Every structure is written in C-alpha cells, then in structure tokens.
Amino acid sequence: MVDKFEALQPLRENWDRIYDSDPEANFFLSWPWMSNWLRRPGWVILAARSPGSNEYVAFFPLQLVTGLDEQAGFYSSIRMAGSYFATYTGFICVPEFEEQVISSFADRLQALNWTTLHWDDISISARRRQMLLGSFSDSDFVKEKIERRRHTTRTGENINHDIYMYVDLPADWDEFLDGNLGSKTRRDVRHFLRQVENSGEYRISLADFETIQSDLEVFYQLWLAQWEAKSRVYAQGVIANCRHMLLECHKAGVLFLPVLWKGDTPLGVHITFIDRSKRSLVCFLVSRNLAIRKPPPGLVLHAYSIRWAIQNGLRTYDLGTGDFSYKYSFGSKERLVEGVRIDSTNSRGNRLDRRSPSLGDFVGAKAASGGEVPSGRARLQAGARN
C-alpha cells in the first residue's frame, strides 16, 4: 500500500509500463493526471507485485473520505481517486495477472476500516467487474448500482449519464467525413471550417507556453458565465479543480486546448487531453459564448479537434458521459459505465481509517461537502457537457 507522495514519485516508470500494457487503462489513470491529483491529502494506492519480483503489476488509487454519523460518530468511506471530477475512474493492471490481482485487492479492501465503498464512474470490462464484485460476499456486503441524478437539457433531452460516447477514427479526414457524418452535418462541417479558416474574421488558436495562462482564464470566464447562475457550487468547484490540474497537464504535454475567436472575442474553448499510449483524444470540458450561434462553436471545435486527431495518428475521439444528441452526429458509439456502492453489513470495529483527512478539517468542510470530506459535495464531473 502506498500512501505517501514521496513513495509514489519513484514509481513513474513502473506505473507507465502497467498503463501501456493494460487495454482497459484510461487517461484519468495515467501518470500525468493521477500523480498531480494525488498531491492532495487523504489517498491510498493498493499496489500488487508479481511473485518473486520487486516489479509492480497493478495500481488501484483510492480516496479516503471522513464522514460523521450523529449516533455512531466519525467513520471512513472509500471513493475512487479522481471522483467526482475525472470522466472515468478504475485501476490499472498487467492483463496476465488480473485474476490474482483483483482477488488480492478485494481482500485488502475488506481488511481496511470503512463503512461504504463508492465506485463512481469505474470503467472496467464486464469480466473484471464480475471478478471484483464477486469477491464481496452477499452475506457481508450489500451491493447496489449508483443512481445518477436525472438530467433534462433546456431543449428537453433526457440524458443518460451511464452512457459514454466515443468515435472510432479512420486514418483519413475525408474518410471520416464521408463515413461518419450525415449529408447535412458533413456540409456544415466543411462550410464552417472554411469560414473560420479562410475568412480572416475568425481563427482558431492552440494554447502554447506563452498563451496557456490567458487561454485558461478565457475558459474559466466562459464556463462561469455559462454555469454559475444555474449552480454556483458546481461551476466554482469545476474551476477550482481545473486550476489544480490543467496547467500541470499542459506542462506534461497532454493538454490540447483550442480556442475559437472572432477578432479578439473568444467564442468557445475545449479542454481536451492527448493520450498517446491509447491513441486517444479525450474531450473533457467545453465552454462557449452563449451570445454566439453561428458559426456554432461546439461543432467547429469538435470538427477541428477530430481532424487534428486523425492527422496526428490518433484512433479514438472520446466524448465522455451523456447521450447528448449532438454526439451522435459525429458517428459516435455507446458504451455503458455504471457506478457501484458497497455497504458493509457488520460493524467492522474501528470504522475510521488513520489515513483519512484530519478530523480538525472536518468541521470547516462539512457544510460545503454535505457531511463528508473531501469529496461528498455535488458532482463536479462534466465529461464534454455542452
């Protein structure tokens, strides 16, 4: 078990080898993302070694959360590291060891002090899911699907956030246009990209080391204008996490940040991550100028990003959570990602883990976090929400 940042830092090469070997690994378990997220307190990583070797073959990053039951007192629960900001959570494992690793991880988890496991947005195959959940006996644990809040858009769409969307990319841009898009969308993409790139009135810039700070501020301003009036806690929570994560992602060379401009007026910004190991471009957050409808910022920046991904040899464009109708216009496919909650049916003795966030921090954080710290507040995940 790793629970100190100084013990985590020497593991980068080992972490990267596991990540590269695991077909189920996702960007939000990669070293550039996770090593920065874990600069915060209150986490543990379950780590499994191969027999007779010092080489690790699996890492399972978790977050410890302190809660207060008015009758039973303080307790610990366990969340996935990255909840509720990362699009996906999970663990990484060398495939040939997955059966032994999952059994060992489940045993270790059951030996820790906690009342509830929250596995939100855990992206694993049905095979791994069955092995993991099957290790928790029905006599000692209650397992149930985590139900997401209902989401109805202003246009009346009922969004299912258990459905995640992605686009398989061909090797050629014209092949994508002809094979993935309907005639109207194909015509619109060609028209608006020409308008932006040839008119002189519009332009698309990519954040670099000179502009990253100002481009991020543009994103923050547009995001707050779009969401703060609807939910101040949600909007500001996203921005706080972005300020902690995005600049470091840019320094690591994994942030792709296009900005659409009309003159000096920003029309839209996309926060996207480059996963070279998995040959994927992951669209994470989008913001736009609500006063502008044409050229449509979302369509233009998605099309620009997809074209860039194809030109740079990437094979997947990940649109994250939610079956929004606009995502289907790019020829997207669906996959299901469901969260699970596990409750213990016995007292488990001392239910407070010594690594949980300081109880002295609890009182100040409780009101903002709904009774738990650090992650018991409203969901902050956006996953390419427009």
C-alpha positions as CSV (number, residue, x, y, z in Angstrom):
1,M,0.0,0.0,0.0
2,V,1.3,3.4,-1.0
3,D,0.0,6.4,1.0
4,K,2.9,9.0,0.8
5,F,3.6,11.2,-2.2
6,E,7.4,10.7,-1.7
7,A,6.9,7.0,-2.1
8,L,4.8,7.4,-5.2
9,Q,7.2,9.5,-7.2
10,P,9.8,6.8,-7.8
11,L,7.1,4.5,-9.3
12,R,6.6,6.5,-12.5
13,E,8.4,4.1,-14.9
14,N,6.6,1.1,-13.3
15,W,3.3,3.0,-13.5
16,D,3.8,3.8,-17.2
17,R,4.7,0.2,-18.1
18,I,1.5,-1.1,-16.5
19,Y,-0.6,1.7,-18.1
20,D,0.8,0.9,-21.5
21,S,0.2,-2.8,-21.2
22,D,-3.4,-2.5,-19.9
23,P,-6.0,-2.3,-22.7
24,E,-8.6,-1.1,-20.1
25,A,-6.5,1.8,-18.8
26,N,-7.9,5.3,-19.4
27,F,-6.3,8.8,-19.4
28,F,-7.6,9.5,-15.9
29,L,-5.4,6.7,-14.6
30,S,-2.3,7.9,-16.5
31,W,0.7,9.2,-14.6
32,P,0.3,12.9,-15.8
33,W,-3.2,13.0,-14.4
34,M,-3.1,10.8,-11.3
35,S,0.3,12.0,-9.9
36,N,-1.0,15.5,-9.9
37,W,-4.4,14.7,-8.4
38,L,-2.7,12.8,-5.6
39,R,-0.8,15.9,-4.4
40,R,-3.9,16.3,-2.2
41,P,-4.2,14.5,1.1
42,G,-6.3,11.6,2.1
43,W,-5.5,8.9,-0.5
44,V,-4.1,5.4,-0.7
45,I,-2.9,3.2,-3.6
46,L,-3.3,-0.5,-3.4
47,A,-0.2,-1.9,-5.2
48,A,0.4,-5.5,-6.3
49,R,3.8,-7.1,-7.1
50,S,4.4,-10.1,-9.3
51,P,5.5,-13.2,-7.4
52,G,9.3,-13.2,-6.6
53,S,9.8,-9.7,-8.1
54,N,10.0,-6.1,-7.0
55,E,8.1,-5.0,-10.1
56,Y,4.5,-3.9,-9.5
57,V,1.9,-5.3,-11.8
58,A,-1.2,-3.3,-10.7
59,F,-2.2,0.0,-9.0
60,F,-5.6,0.8,-7.6
61,P,-5.8,4.5,-6.5
62,L,-8.4,5.4,-3.9
63,Q,-9.6,8.4,-1.9
64,L,-10.4,8.3,1.8
65,V,-13.3,10.3,3.0
66,T,-14.3,11.3,6.6
67,G,-18.0,11.4,7.5
68,L,-20.0,11.9,10.7
69,D,-22.9,9.8,11.9
70,E,-24.6,11.6,14.7
71,Q,-25.2,8.3,16.6
72,A,-22.1,6.3,15.6
73,G,-19.6,9.1,15.3
74,F,-16.9,9.6,12.7
75,Y,-16.3,7.0,10.0
76,S,-14.3,6.5,6.8
77,S,-15.7,5.7,3.4
78,I,-13.7,5.0,0.3
79,R,-14.1,6.7,-3.1
80,M,-12.3,6.3,-6.4
81,A,-9.3,8.7,-6.7
82,G,-10.5,11.4,-9.1
83,S,-14.1,11.3,-8.1
84,Y,-16.1,13.4,-8.9
85,F,-14.0,15.3,-11.5
86,A,-12.4,12.7,-13.7
87,T,-14.6,11.3,-16.5
88,Y,-13.5,7.8,-15.6
89,T,-12.0,6.0,-12.6
90,G,-10.7,2.5,-12.1
91,F,-7.4,0.7,-11.7
92,I,-4.5,-0.4,-13.9
93,C,-3.3,-4.0,-14.2
94,V,-1.0,-6.1,-16.4
95,P,-3.6,-8.3,-18.0
96,E,-1.9,-11.7,-17.3
97,F,-2.2,-11.0,-13.6
98,E,-5.7,-9.6,-13.4
99,E,-7.4,-12.6,-11.7
100,Q,-4.8,-12.8,-8.9
101,V,-4.6,-9.0,-8.5
102,I,-8.4,-8.4,-8.3
103,S,-8.7,-11.1,-5.7
104,S,-5.9,-9.6,-3.7
105,F,-7.2,-6.1,-4.0
106,A,-10.7,-7.2,-2.8
107,D,-9.1,-9.0,0.2
108,R,-7.1,-5.9,1.1
109,L,-10.1,-3.6,0.8
110,Q,-12.2,-5.8,3.1
111,A,-9.4,-5.6,5.7
112,L,-9.5,-1.8,5.8
113,N,-11.7,0.3,8.1
114,W,-14.7,1.8,6.2
115,T,-18.4,1.8,6.1
116,T,-19.1,2.3,2.4
117,L,-17.2,1.9,-0.9
118,H,-18.3,4.4,-3.6
119,W,-17.1,3.2,-7.1
120,D,-18.3,6.0,-9.2
121,D,-17.6,6.1,-13.0
122,I,-15.5,2.9,-12.7
123,S,-14.6,2.0,-16.2
124,I,-13.7,-1.7,-16.3
125,S,-14.8,-4.6,-18.5
126,A,-17.7,-6.9,-17.5
127,R,-15.1,-9.6,-16.8
128,R,-13.1,-7.5,-14.3
129,R,-16.3,-6.1,-12.8
130,Q,-17.7,-9.6,-12.2
131,M,-14.4,-10.7,-10.6
132,L,-14.2,-7.6,-8.4
133,L,-17.8,-7.6,-7.2
134,G,-17.9,-11.4,-6.8
135,S,-15.2,-11.1,-4.2
136,F,-17.6,-9.3,-1.8
137,S,-19.9,-11.9,-0.3
138,D,-23.6,-11.2,-0.3
139,S,-23.8,-12.2,3.3
140,D,-21.3,-9.5,4.5
141,F,-21.9,-6.7,1.9
142,V,-24.8,-5.0,0.1
143,K,-24.0,-4.0,-3.5
144,E,-26.2,-1.6,-5.5
145,K,-25.9,0.4,-8.6
146,I,-25.3,4.2,-8.0
147,E,-28.2,6.0,-9.5
148,R,-27.3,9.3,-11.2
149,R,-29.3,12.4,-11.0
150,R,-31.9,13.0,-13.7
151,H,-30.6,15.4,-16.3
152,T,-33.0,17.1,-18.7
153,T,-31.5,19.7,-21.1
154,R,-33.1,23.0,-21.9
155,T,-34.2,21.5,-25.2
156,G,-36.0,18.7,-23.4
157,E,-33.5,15.9,-23.9
158,N,-33.4,13.3,-21.1
159,I,-29.7,12.5,-20.8
160,N,-28.5,9.1,-19.5
161,H,-25.0,9.7,-17.9
162,D,-24.4,5.9,-17.7
163,I,-23.9,6.0,-21.4
164,Y,-20.5,7.2,-22.6
165,M,-19.8,8.2,-26.2
166,Y,-16.7,7.8,-28.4
167,V,-15.8,8.0,-32.1
168,D,-13.6,5.5,-33.8
169,L,-11.4,7.5,-36.1
170,P,-10.2,6.3,-39.6
171,A,-6.7,7.2,-40.9
172,D,-8.1,9.9,-43.3
173,W,-10.1,13.1,-42.7
174,D,-12.2,12.7,-45.9
175,E,-12.9,9.1,-45.0
176,F,-14.2,10.4,-41.6
177,L,-16.4,13.0,-43.3
178,D,-17.9,10.5,-45.8
179,G,-18.2,7.5,-43.5
180,N,-19.3,9.1,-40.1
181,L,-21.3,12.2,-40.9
182,G,-24.7,12.6,-42.5
183,S,-25.0,14.8,-45.5
184,K,-26.2,17.9,-43.6
185,T,-23.5,17.6,-40.8
186,R,-20.8,17.0,-43.5
187,R,-21.9,20.1,-45.4
188,D,-22.0,22.2,-42.2
189,V,-18.5,21.0,-41.0
190,R,-16.9,21.8,-44.4
191,H,-18.7,25.2,-44.6
192,F,-17.9,26.4,-41.1
193,L,-14.3,25.2,-41.1
194,R,-13.7,27.1,-44.3
195,Q,-15.5,30.1,-42.9
196,V,-13.3,30.1,-39.8
197,E,-10.0,29.3,-41.5
198,N,-10.3,31.4,-44.7
199,S,-12.4,34.5,-43.9
200,G,-9.9,36.4,-41.9
201,E,-12.6,37.3,-39.4
202,Y,-12.3,34.1,-37.4
203,R,-9.4,32.0,-36.2
204,I,-8.6,29.0,-34.0
205,S,-5.6,29.2,-31.7
206,L,-4.0,26.3,-29.8
207,A,-2.7,27.1,-26.3
208,D,1.1,27.1,-26.0
209,F,3.5,28.0,-23.2
210,E,3.1,31.7,-23.9
211,T,-0.7,31.7,-24.0
212,I,-1.8,28.9,-21.7
213,Q,-2.5,31.1,-18.7
214,S,-4.6,33.6,-20.6
215,D,-6.4,30.9,-22.6
216,L,-7.3,29.1,-19.4
217,E,-8.7,32.3,-18.0
218,V,-10.8,32.6,-21.1
219,F,-12.2,29.2,-20.5
220,Y,-12.9,29.9,-16.8
221,Q,-14.7,33.1,-17.7
222,L,-16.9,31.5,-20.4
223,W,-17.6,28.5,-18.1
224,L,-18.7,30.6,-15.2
225,A,-20.9,32.7,-17.5
226,Q,-22.5,29.5,-18.7
227,W,-23.0,27.6,-15.4
228,E,-22.6,29.8,-12.3
229,A,-26.1,31.2,-12.3
230,K,-27.5,27.7,-12.6
231,S,-25.3,26.2,-9.8
232,R,-22.7,28.3,-8.1
233,V,-21.2,25.3,-6.2
234,Y,-20.9,23.2,-9.3
235,A,-19.4,25.9,-11.5
236,Q,-16.9,27.1,-9.0
237,G,-16.0,23.5,-8.0
238,V,-15.1,22.7,-11.6
239,I,-13.0,25.8,-11.9
240,A,-11.1,25.0,-8.6
241,N,-10.3,21.5,-9.8
242,C,-9.3,22.9,-13.2
243,R,-6.9,25.4,-11.6
244,H,-5.3,22.5,-9.7
245,M,-5.0,20.2,-12.7
246,L,-4.9,21.8,-16.1
247,L,-1.6,23.8,-16.0
248,E,0.3,20.8,-14.9
249,C,-1.3,18.7,-17.6
250,H,-0.1,21.3,-20.1
251,K,3.4,21.2,-18.7
252,A,3.3,17.4,-19.2
253,G,2.4,17.9,-22.8
254,V,-1.0,16.2,-22.6
255,L,-3.4,19.2,-22.8
256,F,-4.9,20.1,-26.2
257,L,-6.7,23.4,-25.8
258,P,-8.2,25.0,-29.0
259,V,-9.9,28.5,-28.7
260,L,-12.3,29.8,-31.4
261,W,-12.1,33.6,-31.8
262,K,-13.9,36.3,-33.7
263,G,-11.3,39.0,-33.8
264,D,-10.3,39.4,-30.1
265,T,-13.6,38.0,-28.8
266,P,-13.5,34.3,-27.7
267,L,-16.4,32.2,-28.9
268,G,-15.6,28.8,-27.4
269,V,-12.9,26.8,-25.7
270,H,-12.4,23.0,-25.4
271,I,-10.4,21.3,-22.7
272,T,-9.1,18.1,-24.3
273,F,-6.4,15.5,-23.3
274,I,-4.0,13.7,-25.5
275,D,-3.4,10.0,-24.6
276,R,-0.6,8.9,-26.9
277,S,-0.4,5.5,-25.3
278,K,-4.0,4.7,-26.1
279,R,-4.0,6.8,-29.3
280,S,-7.0,8.8,-28.0
281,L,-8.1,12.4,-27.8
282,V,-10.3,12.9,-24.8
283,C,-12.8,15.8,-24.8
284,F,-13.2,16.8,-21.2
285,L,-14.9,20.2,-20.8
286,V,-16.3,22.7,-23.2
287,S,-17.4,26.3,-22.8
288,R,-18.8,28.8,-25.3
289,N,-20.0,32.3,-25.7
290,L,-23.8,32.0,-25.2
291,A,-24.5,35.1,-27.4
292,I,-23.0,33.4,-30.5
293,R,-24.8,30.8,-32.5
294,K,-23.0,30.9,-35.9
295,P,-20.5,29.7,-36.6
296,P,-21.5,27.1,-33.9
297,P,-18.6,27.0,-31.5
298,G,-19.2,23.4,-30.4
299,L,-19.4,22.0,-33.9
300,V,-16.4,23.9,-35.2
301,L,-14.1,22.9,-32.3
302,H,-15.2,19.3,-32.3
303,A,-14.6,19.1,-36.0
304,Y,-11.2,20.8,-35.7
305,S,-10.2,18.5,-32.9
306,I,-11.2,15.4,-34.7
307,R,-9.3,16.5,-37.8
308,W,-6.2,17.2,-35.7
309,A,-6.5,13.8,-34.0
310,I,-6.7,12.0,-37.4
311,Q,-3.7,14.0,-38.7
312,N,-1.7,13.0,-35.6
313,G,-2.4,9.3,-35.8
314,L,-5.0,9.1,-33.0
315,R,-7.7,6.5,-33.4
316,T,-10.4,7.5,-30.8
317,Y,-12.2,10.7,-30.0
318,D,-13.7,10.3,-26.6
319,L,-16.8,12.5,-25.9
320,G,-17.3,11.3,-22.3
321,T,-20.5,10.9,-20.4
322,G,-24.1,11.6,-21.6
323,D,-26.0,10.5,-24.7
324,F,-26.5,14.1,-26.0
325,S,-28.0,14.1,-29.5
326,Y,-25.2,16.2,-30.9
327,K,-22.6,13.5,-30.1
328,Y,-24.4,11.0,-32.5
329,S,-23.9,13.4,-35.4
330,F,-20.2,12.5,-35.4
331,G,-20.9,8.8,-35.8
332,S,-20.4,8.1,-32.1
333,K,-20.7,4.7,-30.4
334,E,-22.0,4.0,-27.0
335,R,-20.6,2.1,-24.0
336,L,-22.0,1.7,-20.5
337,V,-20.2,2.8,-17.4
338,E,-22.0,2.2,-14.2
339,G,-21.0,3.1,-10.6
340,V,-21.4,0.7,-7.7
341,R,-21.9,1.3,-4.0
342,I,-20.9,-1.4,-1.5
343,D,-22.1,-1.2,2.2
344,S,-20.8,-3.4,4.9
345,T,-23.4,-5.3,6.9
346,N,-21.3,-5.7,10.0
347,S,-19.8,-3.3,12.5
348,R,-16.2,-3.8,11.3
349,G,-14.9,-2.5,14.6
350,N,-13.0,0.8,14.2
351,R,-14.6,2.4,11.2
352,L,-12.2,5.3,10.9
353,D,-9.0,4.8,8.9
354,R,-5.9,6.6,10.3
355,R,-5.1,7.9,6.8
356,S,-8.5,9.7,6.5
357,P,-8.4,13.5,6.3
358,S,-7.7,15.2,9.6
359,L,-10.8,15.4,11.8
360,G,-9.7,19.0,12.5
361,D,-10.5,19.7,8.9
362,F,-13.9,18.1,9.1
363,V,-15.9,20.9,10.8
364,G,-14.8,23.6,8.4
365,A,-15.5,21.4,5.3
366,K,-18.7,19.7,6.5
367,A,-21.2,22.4,5.4
368,A,-19.8,22.6,1.9
369,S,-19.4,18.9,1.4
370,G,-22.7,17.5,2.5
371,G,-21.4,15.8,5.6
372,E,-18.2,14.2,4.2
373,V,-14.8,15.5,3.2
374,P,-13.2,15.9,0.7
375,S,-15.5,14.6,-2.0
376,G,-19.0,14.4,-0.6
377,R,-20.2,17.6,-2.4
378,A,-22.3,17.9,-5.5
379,R,-20.9,16.1,-8.6
380,L,-18.3,18.1,-10.4
381,Q,-17.9,15.9,-13.5
382,A,-18.7,17.3,-16.8
383,G,-17.4,15.0,-19.4
384,A,-17.7,17.1,-22.6
385,R,-21.0,18.6,-21.5
386,N,-22.2,21.3,-23.8
